[in-house]
Amino acid sequence: LQHRHSLKSALHLSDGNENNLVDSLSYRPVNTDDISRCYEIESSSYPEDEAASLENLQHRQQNAGEYFMCATKPHSETNYEHIIGFICSTRCNEFTEESMSVHDASGQILAIHSVVVDASYRRQGVASAMMNKYLKQMLSMSNLVADTGQNGFSRILLLAKSNLLSFYVDCGFMVLRP
C-alpha cells in the first residue's frame, strides 16, 4: 500500500469515532526503555514468523528513532504512562525485504514495518488515531509539498493483510497491488 501523501489529505484524517480512550492518548518517540514493552505487544500481535525480533526493534529505535512512535495512556492508579501501541518505520530506496532490514537515512521511501495495538485496546479507534498522528508527523518531517517528494522521502509504503486493507485505505493509503 502507498499513502496518498498530500499534506491536505493527511491533516483531515479522522475515524469519526472519538472516545475517551482516544482522547486520553499521548504520543511520543519510543526510547530504549520502551523496547521490551513494544516487543511484548509485537510478539503477541503477529505470527512468530512475521513479528519483529527484540533485536530488530532495538535496531530500529537506535537507527531510525525519529520514525518509531508509541501511543500511551495514563495508568489509572499512578502517573505512569502505559504504552498501548506503536508504529515503526525505516527509510529505504526500494521496497524489498532486504532493503527494509536496514535504515538508509536518505532513502526516498518510508517503509512502515509495524502498526500494532495491544489486544485489550483494539477496536476502540486507537490504531486510527495513531495512524492519523503518525502520518501528520511524518509528512511534516519530510517537508513534502504536494506530490513533489522534495526534501525527504517521496512515498510512504507498507505491506498489509487483506483483512486490513479497508483500514489502511481509510487512513489515506491506496492499494498498489493485491
C-alpha positions as CSV (number, residue, x, y, z in Angstrom):
1,L,0.0,0.0,0.0
2,Q,1.2,3.5,-0.7
3,H,0.0,6.6,1.2
4,R,-1.6,9.4,-0.8
5,H,0.9,11.8,0.7
6,S,-0.6,15.2,0.1
7,L,-0.4,17.1,3.4
8,K,-4.0,18.2,3.0
9,S,-5.4,14.7,3.0
10,A,-3.3,13.6,5.9
11,L,-4.4,16.5,8.1
12,H,-8.0,15.7,7.8
13,L,-8.0,12.0,8.6
14,S,-10.4,11.0,11.3
15,D,-12.0,7.7,12.2
16,G,-15.2,9.5,13.2
17,N,-15.3,7.5,16.4
18,E,-13.7,9.7,19.0
19,N,-14.0,8.4,22.5
20,N,-12.5,8.9,26.0
21,L,-9.7,6.4,25.4
22,V,-8.6,8.1,22.1
23,D,-8.9,11.5,23.7
24,S,-6.7,10.4,26.6
25,L,-3.8,9.1,24.4
26,S,-0.4,10.8,24.2
27,Y,2.2,10.2,21.5
28,R,5.9,10.3,21.8
29,P,9.1,8.7,20.4
30,V,9.9,5.3,21.6
31,N,13.0,5.3,23.9
32,T,15.4,2.5,24.8
33,D,13.5,1.6,28.0
34,D,10.3,1.1,25.9
35,I,11.6,-1.6,23.7
36,S,10.7,-4.5,25.9
37,R,7.0,-3.3,26.1
38,C,6.9,-2.8,22.3
39,Y,8.3,-6.3,21.8
40,E,5.7,-7.7,24.1
41,I,2.9,-6.1,22.0
42,E,4.6,-7.0,18.7
43,S,5.2,-10.7,19.6
44,S,1.6,-11.1,20.9
45,S,0.1,-9.5,17.8
46,Y,1.9,-11.1,14.9
47,P,2.6,-14.7,14.0
48,E,6.1,-15.7,15.1
49,D,7.5,-15.7,11.5
50,E,6.2,-12.1,10.9
51,A,6.9,-10.4,14.3
52,A,10.0,-8.3,14.6
53,S,12.6,-9.7,17.0
54,L,13.7,-7.8,20.0
55,E,17.0,-7.1,18.2
56,N,15.1,-5.7,15.2
57,L,13.1,-3.3,17.3
58,Q,16.2,-2.2,19.2
59,H,18.0,-1.6,15.8
60,R,15.0,0.4,14.5
61,Q,14.9,2.5,17.7
62,Q,18.6,3.2,17.7
63,N,19.0,3.9,13.9
64,A,15.6,5.2,12.9
65,G,14.2,6.5,16.2
66,E,12.5,9.5,14.6
67,Y,10.2,7.1,12.8
68,F,9.3,5.0,15.9
69,M,6.4,6.4,17.8
70,C,4.2,5.0,20.6
71,A,0.8,5.7,21.9
72,T,0.5,5.9,25.7
73,K,-2.4,6.3,28.1
74,P,-2.1,7.3,31.7
75,H,-2.2,4.4,34.1
76,S,-5.3,4.6,36.2
77,E,-3.6,4.3,39.6
78,T,-0.2,6.0,39.0
79,N,1.2,8.8,36.9
80,Y,3.0,6.1,34.8
81,E,2.4,6.2,31.0
82,H,1.3,2.8,29.7
83,I,2.3,2.0,26.1
84,I,-0.7,0.6,24.3
85,G,0.5,0.7,20.7
86,F,3.2,1.8,18.4
87,I,4.2,2.4,14.8
88,C,7.7,2.0,13.5
89,S,9.3,2.6,10.1
90,T,12.7,2.8,8.4
91,R,13.7,4.6,5.2
92,C,14.9,2.8,2.1
93,N,15.3,3.3,-1.6
94,E,13.5,0.2,-2.7
95,F,10.7,-1.7,-1.1
96,T,12.2,-5.2,-0.6
97,E,12.6,-7.4,2.4
98,E,16.3,-7.0,2.2
99,S,16.3,-3.2,1.9
100,M,13.8,-2.9,4.7
101,S,16.2,-4.7,7.1
102,V,18.4,-1.6,7.2
103,H,17.8,2.1,7.6
104,D,19.0,4.4,4.9
105,A,18.6,7.9,6.4
106,S,18.4,9.4,2.9
107,G,16.1,6.8,1.5
108,Q,13.2,8.0,-0.6
109,I,10.7,5.5,0.8
110,L,9.4,5.5,4.4
111,A,8.6,1.8,4.9
112,I,6.2,1.2,7.8
113,H,7.1,-2.1,9.5
114,S,4.6,-2.3,12.4
115,V,1.2,-0.7,13.2
116,V,0.3,-2.5,16.4
117,V,-2.1,-2.1,19.3
118,D,-2.3,-4.1,22.5
119,A,-5.1,-6.7,22.2
120,S,-7.1,-5.2,25.1
121,Y,-7.3,-1.8,23.3
122,R,-8.2,-2.9,19.8
123,R,-11.4,-1.9,18.1
124,Q,-11.6,1.3,20.1
125,G,-10.2,3.8,17.5
126,V,-6.6,3.6,18.8
127,A,-5.0,2.4,15.6
128,S,-6.8,5.0,13.5
129,A,-5.8,7.8,16.0
130,M,-2.2,6.5,16.0
131,M,-2.0,6.5,12.2
132,N,-3.5,9.9,11.9
133,K,-1.0,11.4,14.3
134,Y,1.9,9.4,12.8
135,L,1.2,10.4,9.2
136,K,0.8,14.1,10.1
137,Q,4.1,14.0,11.9
138,M,5.9,12.0,9.2
139,L,4.6,14.2,6.4
140,S,5.6,17.3,8.3
141,M,9.1,15.9,9.0
142,S,9.6,15.1,5.4
143,N,8.6,18.6,4.2
144,L,6.6,17.2,1.4
145,V,5.0,19.8,-0.9
146,A,2.0,18.0,-2.6
147,D,3.5,15.2,-4.6
148,T,6.9,16.6,-5.3
149,G,8.8,14.4,-2.9
150,Q,11.4,17.1,-2.3
151,N,13.4,17.3,0.9
152,G,12.7,13.9,2.3
153,F,11.1,10.7,1.4
154,S,8.7,10.7,-1.6
155,R,6.5,7.8,-0.6
156,I,5.1,6.0,2.5
157,L,4.6,2.3,1.9
158,L,3.5,-0.7,3.9
159,L,2.5,-4.3,3.5
160,A,-0.9,-5.2,4.7
161,K,-3.0,-8.4,5.1
162,S,-6.2,-8.4,3.0
163,N,-8.4,-8.1,6.1
164,L,-6.8,-4.8,7.0
165,L,-6.9,-3.2,3.5
166,S,-10.0,-1.2,4.2
167,F,-8.5,0.2,7.5
168,Y,-5.4,1.4,5.6
169,V,-7.5,2.8,2.7
170,D,-9.5,4.7,5.4
171,C,-6.2,6.1,6.7
172,G,-5.3,7.5,3.3
173,F,-3.4,4.7,1.7
174,M,-4.1,3.3,-1.8
175,V,-3.6,-0.3,-2.8
176,L,-0.8,-0.8,-5.3
177,R,-1.3,-4.5,-5.9
178,P,-3.5,-7.1,-4.3
